[in-house]
Amino acid sequence: MSTTEPLFRIVRGQADAEELAALTAVLTVLAQRAGASAEPAAPRPAAARWFRLERNAGFLASHSWQTAS
């Protein structure tokens, strides 16, 4: 056994094995959440690199308001 300090301790009262297991589970989940948010996220592209063909008219007349000026 190592002589390191415990990660948490019960200050008042006496916790049984089930209560200690529940406390350990909650603290483990909280530590995992904190660790997951600390990692830098991959940068997201500013705009989608695709477009829906069904939203594209296919043909625009030269005098249409949708053509570029």
MIKE-884759 format. One record per atom (N, C-alpha, C): residue number from 1; atom name; x, y, z. Coordinates in pm, whole numbers, plus 50000, padded with zeros to 5 digits. Each point is the difference from the previous one (the first is absolute). Example, Ala and Ser with C-alpha at 12.3 -4.5 7.8 and 13.67 -1.06 7.14 Angstrom:
BEGIN
pt num->1; atome->N; x->51319; y->49431; z->50780
pt num->1; atome->CA; x->49911; y->50119; z->50000
pt num->1; atome->C; x->50090; y->50120; z->50000
pt num->2; atome->N; x->49965; y->50105; z->49928
pt num->2; atome->CA; x->50082; y->50119; z->50006
pt num->2; atome->C; x->49923; y->50109; z->50073
END
This chain:
BEGIN
pt num->1; atome->N; x->50084; y->49882; z->50000
pt num->1; atome->CA; x->49916; y->50118; z->50000
pt num->1; atome->C; x->50088; y->50124; z->50000
pt num->2; atome->N; x->49953; y->50102; z->49936
pt num->2; atome->CA; x->50074; y->50125; z->49997
pt num->2; atome->C; x->49956; y->50089; z->50116
pt num->3; atome->N; x->50080; y->50097; z->50031
pt num->3; atome->CA; x->49970; y->50090; z->50111
pt num->3; atome->C; x->49951; y->50136; z->49949
pt num->4; atome->N; x->49929; y->50001; z->49889
pt num->4; atome->CA; x->49948; y->50125; z->49947
pt num->4; atome->C; x->49875; y->50040; z->50077
pt num->5; atome->N; x->49968; y->50128; z->49991
pt num->5; atome->CA; x->49879; y->50049; z->50067
pt num->5; atome->C; x->49877; y->49951; z->49925
pt num->6; atome->N; x->49890; y->49977; z->50072
pt num->6; atome->CA; x->49878; y->49958; z->49931
pt num->6; atome->C; x->49945; y->50113; z->49913
pt num->7; atome->N; x->49926; y->49963; z->49896
pt num->7; atome->CA; x->49943; y->50100; z->49910
pt num->7; atome->C; x->49887; y->50078; z->50066
pt num->8; atome->N; x->49925; y->49936; z->50088
pt num->8; atome->CA; x->49896; y->50067; z->50076
pt num->8; atome->C; x->49985; y->49930; z->50134
pt num->9; atome->N; x->49942; y->50070; z->50095
pt num->9; atome->CA; x->49981; y->49939; z->50132
pt num->9; atome->C; x->49865; y->50042; z->50055
pt num->10; atome->N; x->49946; y->49918; z->50087
pt num->10; atome->CA; x->49873; y->50028; z->50066
pt num->10; atome->C; x->50033; y->50080; z->50126
pt num->11; atome->N; x->49943; y->50121; z->50010
pt num->11; atome->CA; x->50030; y->50087; z->50113
pt num->11; atome->C; x->49908; y->49970; z->50117
pt num->12; atome->N; x->49870; y->49983; z->49971
pt num->12; atome->CA; x->49904; y->49971; z->50106
pt num->12; atome->C; x->49918; y->49879; z->49963
pt num->13; atome->N; x->49961; y->49927; z->50098
pt num->13; atome->CA; x->49918; y->49882; z->49977
pt num->13; atome->C; x->50085; y->49880; z->49961
pt num->14; atome->N; x->49932; y->49890; z->49977
pt num->14; atome->CA; x->50070; y->49878; z->49962
pt num->14; atome->C; x->49931; y->49942; z->49877
pt num->15; atome->N; x->50069; y->50003; z->49889
pt num->15; atome->CA; x->49945; y->49948; z->49875
pt num->15; atome->C; x->50026; y->49851; z->49990
pt num->16; atome->N; x->49897; y->49928; z->49955
pt num->16; atome->CA; x->50020; y->49857; z->49979
pt num->16; atome->C; x->50054; y->49977; z->49858
pt num->17; atome->N; x->50020; y->49877; z->49963
pt num->17; atome->CA; x->50061; y->49966; z->49871
pt num->17; atome->C; x->49916; y->50049; z->49882
pt num->18; atome->N; x->49868; y->49990; z->50011
pt num->18; atome->CA; x->49913; y->50044; z->49890
pt num->18; atome->C; x->50008; y->50151; z->49979
pt num->19; atome->N; x->50001; y->50075; z->50108
pt num->19; atome->CA; x->50009; y->50145; z->49990
pt num->19; atome->C; x->50135; y->50044; z->49943
pt num->20; atome->N; x->50107; y->49932; z->50040
pt num->20; atome->CA; x->50132; y->50032; z->49944
pt num->20; atome->C; x->50006; y->49966; z->49852
pt num->21; atome->N; x->49938; y->49890; z->49961
pt num->21; atome->CA; x->49997; y->49963; z->49858
pt num->21; atome->C; x->49923; y->50102; z->49919
pt num->22; atome->N; x->49887; y->50048; z->50051
pt num->22; atome->CA; x->49921; y->50101; z->49930
pt num->22; atome->C; x->50078; y->50130; z->49988
pt num->23; atome->N; x->50065; y->50041; z->50107
pt num->23; atome->CA; x->50080; y->50122; z->49998
pt num->23; atome->C; x->50115; y->49988; z->49901
pt num->24; atome->N; x->50065; y->49886; z->49998
pt num->24; atome->CA; x->50110; y->49978; z->49906
pt num->24; atome->C; x->49951; y->50005; z->49856
pt num->25; atome->N; x->49884; y->49942; z->49973
pt num->25; atome->CA; x->49945; y->50001; z->49865
pt num->25; atome->C; x->49968; y->50143; z->49955
pt num->26; atome->N; x->49940; y->50078; z->50087
pt num->26; atome->CA; x->49966; y->50138; z->49965
pt num->26; atome->C; x->50126; y->50082; z->49976
pt num->27; atome->N; x->50098; y->49987; z->50085
pt num->27; atome->CA; x->50124; y->50077; z->49983
pt num->27; atome->C; x->50075; y->49957; z->49874
pt num->28; atome->N; x->49995; y->49872; z->49966
pt num->28; atome->CA; x->50064; y->49952; z->49878
pt num->28; atome->C; x->49935; y->50060; z->49877
pt num->29; atome->N; x->49867; y->50004; z->49997
pt num->29; atome->CA; x->49929; y->50058; z->49885
pt num->29; atome->C; x->50031; y->50149; z->49989
pt num->30; atome->N; x->50001; y->50070; z->50111
pt num->30; atome->CA; x->50031; y->50144; z->49996
pt num->30; atome->C; x->50142; y->50025; z->49953
pt num->31; atome->N; x->50094; y->49916; z->50041
pt num->31; atome->CA; x->50138; y->50016; z->49956
pt num->31; atome->C; x->50014; y->49972; z->49852
pt num->32; atome->N; x->49926; y->49902; z->49949
pt num->32; atome->CA; x->50005; y->49970; z->49857
pt num->32; atome->C; x->49941; y->50114; z->49919
pt num->33; atome->N; x->49891; y->50059; z->50047
pt num->33; atome->CA; x->49940; y->50114; z->49929
pt num->33; atome->C; x->50096; y->50118; z->49997
pt num->34; atome->N; x->50065; y->50026; z->50111
pt num->34; atome->CA; x->50094; y->50112; z->50006
pt num->34; atome->C; x->50119; y->49975; z->49909
pt num->35; atome->N; x->50045; y->49877; z->49993
pt num->35; atome->CA; x->50112; y->49966; z->49913
pt num->35; atome->C; x->49962; y->50006; z->49853
pt num->36; atome->N; x->49878; y->49965; z->49967
pt num->36; atome->CA; x->49956; y->50001; z->49861
pt num->36; atome->C; x->49988; y->50142; z->49948
pt num->37; atome->N; x->49956; y->50093; z->50082
pt num->37; atome->CA; x->49986; y->50138; z->49954
pt num->37; atome->C; x->50133; y->50073; z->49997
pt num->38; atome->N; x->50102; y->49948; z->50068
pt num->38; atome->CA; x->50129; y->50066; z->50003
pt num->38; atome->C; x->50077; y->49976; z->49870
pt num->39; atome->N; x->49967; y->49894; z->49925
pt num->39; atome->CA; x->50069; y->49972; z->49876
pt num->39; atome->C; x->49953; y->50098; z->49892
pt num->40; atome->N; x->50091; y->50051; z->49921
pt num->40; atome->CA; x->49958; y->50093; z->49894
pt num->40; atome->C; x->49922; y->49926; z->49892
pt num->41; atome->N; x->49894; y->50061; z->49956
pt num->41; atome->CA; x->49917; y->49941; z->49896
pt num->41; atome->C; x->50061; y->50031; z->49864
pt num->42; atome->N; x->49974; y->49912; z->49905
pt num->42; atome->CA; x->50049; y->50023; z->49864
pt num->42; atome->C; x->49928; y->50120; z->49941
pt num->43; atome->N; x->50070; y->50083; z->49926
pt num->43; atome->CA; x->49934; y->50118; z->49942
pt num->43; atome->C; x->49895; y->49957; z->49897
pt num->44; atome->N; x->49887; y->50066; z->50004
pt num->44; atome->CA; x->49891; y->49969; z->49908
pt num->44; atome->C; x->50008; y->50093; z->49880
pt num->45; atome->N; x->49965; y->49950; z->49883
pt num->45; atome->CA; x->50001; y->50089; z->49884
pt num->45; atome->C; x->49894; y->50108; z->50013
pt num->46; atome->N; x->50028; y->50115; z->49942
pt num->46; atome->CA; x->49909; y->50114; z->50012
pt num->46; atome->C; x->49869; y->49975; z->49924
pt num->47; atome->N; x->50008; y->49932; z->49888
pt num->47; atome->CA; x->49880; y->49974; z->49920
pt num->47; atome->C; x->50006; y->49857; z->49948
pt num->48; atome->N; x->49887; y->49948; z->49964
pt num->48; atome->CA; x->49995; y->49865; z->49945
pt num->48; atome->C; x->50071; y->49998; z->49864
pt num->49; atome->N; x->50070; y->49891; z->49972
pt num->49; atome->CA; x->50070; y->49988; z->49873
pt num->49; atome->C; x->49914; y->49931; z->49895
pt num->50; atome->N; x->49873; y->49991; z->50025
pt num->50; atome->CA; x->49908; y->49936; z->49906
pt num->50; atome->C; x->49876; y->50086; z->49987
pt num->51; atome->N; x->49921; y->49974; z->49901
pt num->51; atome->CA; x->49873; y->50069; z->49984
pt num->51; atome->C; x->49899; y->49901; z->49944
pt num->52; atome->N; x->49876; y->50026; z->50023
pt num->52; atome->CA; x->49894; y->49911; z->49954
pt num->52; atome->C; x->49963; y->50033; z->49857
pt num->53; atome->N; x->50010; y->49901; z->49915
pt num->53; atome->CA; x->49970; y->50023; z->49860
pt num->53; atome->C; x->49853; y->50031; z->49978
pt num->54; atome->N; x->49912; y->49945; z->50085
pt num->54; atome->CA; x->49858; y->50026; z->49980
pt num->54; atome->C; x->49963; y->50145; z->50030
pt num->55; atome->N; x->50087; y->50071; z->50069
pt num->55; atome->CA; x->49974; y->50141; z->50027
pt num->55; atome->C; x->50060; y->50091; z->49893
pt num->56; atome->N; x->50072; y->49942; z->49908
pt num->56; atome->CA; x->50060; y->50076; z->49892
pt num->56; atome->C; x->49907; y->49993; z->49879
pt num->57; atome->N; x->49977; y->50111; z->49936
pt num->57; atome->CA; x->49905; y->50006; z->49889
pt num->57; atome->C; x->50050; y->49925; z->49877
pt num->58; atome->N; x->50129; y->49986; z->49981
pt num->58; atome->CA; x->50052; y->49931; z->49885
pt num->58; atome->C; x->50026; y->50094; z->49884
pt num->59; atome->N; x->49906; y->50086; z->49969
pt num->59; atome->CA; x->50018; y->50098; z->49892
pt num->59; atome->C; x->49950; y->50135; z->50049
pt num->60; atome->N; x->50080; y->50099; z->49978
pt num->60; atome->CA; x->49960; y->50137; z->50032
pt num->60; atome->C; x->50016; y->50084; z->49874
pt num->61; atome->N; x->49897; y->50071; z->49966
pt num->61; atome->CA; x->50006; y->50088; z->49883
pt num->61; atome->C; x->50098; y->50114; z->50026
pt num->62; atome->N; x->50055; y->50053; z->49896
pt num->62; atome->CA; x->50100; y->50106; z->50014
pt num->62; atome->C; x->49942; y->50126; z->50063
pt num->63; atome->N; x->49871; y->50019; z->49989
pt num->63; atome->CA; x->49936; y->50118; z->50057
pt num->63; atome->C; x->49931; y->49971; z->50134
pt num->64; atome->N; x->50023; y->49881; z->50056
pt num->64; atome->CA; x->49938; y->49960; z->50126
pt num->64; atome->C; x->50058; y->50081; z->50116
pt num->65; atome->N; x->49920; y->50022; z->50101
pt num->65; atome->CA; x->50046; y->50073; z->50119
pt num->65; atome->C; x->50098; y->49917; z->50081
pt num->66; atome->N; x->50003; y->49868; z->49977
pt num->66; atome->CA; x->50088; y->49913; z->50078
pt num->66; atome->C; x->50141; y->49992; z->49943
pt num->67; atome->N; x->50022; y->50045; z->49879
pt num->67; atome->CA; x->50135; y->49994; z->49944
pt num->67; atome->C; x->50085; y->50111; z->50060
pt num->68; atome->N; x->50129; y->49975; z->50005
pt num->68; atome->CA; x->50092; y->50099; z->50056
pt num->68; atome->C; x->50013; y->50118; z->49906
pt num->69; atome->N; x->50013; y->50116; z->50055
pt num->69; atome->CA; x->50011; y->50122; z->49918
pt num->69; atome->C; x->50141; y->50018; z->49950
END
